[in-house]
C-alpha cells in the first residue's frame, strides 16, 4: 500500500509533545501494545511514541497494524519525504 500524507502543522510536533496522544491511540487500537518495530521488540512502538517519534512514522505503523488485523501478512513499511514540506510517501 502506498499513500501520500501531508501532516501540515504537525510536521514539527513529535508524539511526546502531544498530551495523551499515545494513550488515546492505543485505546483505539489496543493491539499496538504487541506491535513490533524494526528491532522486533514487542511494545517497541509504544516505547517509541512515548519517547517521541514523528507522525508520518506513526501513520506507517498504524497502517501496518490495521493490515495485520485484517489478516494480511505484512510487517514492513517505510516513510519517506516527497521533497515537499510535511509531505510523505
N, C-alpha and C positions, 0 to 999 in steps of 0.2 A: 504494500500500500504506500502511496506517496501523496502528500498533501503540501500545499503552500500555506504557511501560517504567518500572519502578521500580528505580533504581540503588542505593537504600539507602545503606549506609555509604560508597559510592564517590562520593557527591554532592560531597564536598569534596576529592577526590583527582584532580587533573589527571594526564594521561598521563605528564608528565615526573617525577612523584613515584612512579611505579610502575616499579621497576627491571626492565629488559628488556622492557617491555610492547610497545613499537613493534617491536623486533626479532622477538619471538615472533609478533605479529600478522602481520607481513609474511612471516614464514616459513610461516604457514598460508595466506595469500592473497598470493602474490608479485605479482600484477597491481596491487596497491595502489601499487607503485612508479610506475606511469604514471597512476594515478587523479588526476583534476583536482579542484581545489577551485573555489569560486565565481569566483576570479580566472582560472581557465582555465589554470593553470600545471601542467605535468606534474611529478609529485613533490611538489606543493604540500601535499598531505595528509600525506605523511611528514614534511615540514618542520614542519607544524603540530603533529603529535603529538610530535615531538622537542622543540619549544618548550614544549609543554604545552597541551592542549585538554581539554575535558570529555567524559566517557564517553558522554553522550547524543549528542553530536556524532559520536563515533567510530561508534556503532551506526548512526546515519543513513548515514554514508558506506560502512560495511561492507555494509549492506542494498542501497545503490545499486550497489556493485561486484558483489555476488552476482547482482543482477538483470541487470546488463550481461553478466556471464559466462554467464548463462542465455539470452542472445540478445535480451533486452528492450531497447528503445530508451528509455533513461531517463538523466537526468543532473541532476535537480533534487530536492532534499529540504529539509525544514525541520523542525527540532527545536524544540519549544516546550513550556513548562511547562503542566501541567494545573491548576496552582494549589496542588497538594499537594506537600509536601516530597519532593524527589528523584524526582518522577514527571513523565514527559514523554510527549508525543504525537509 
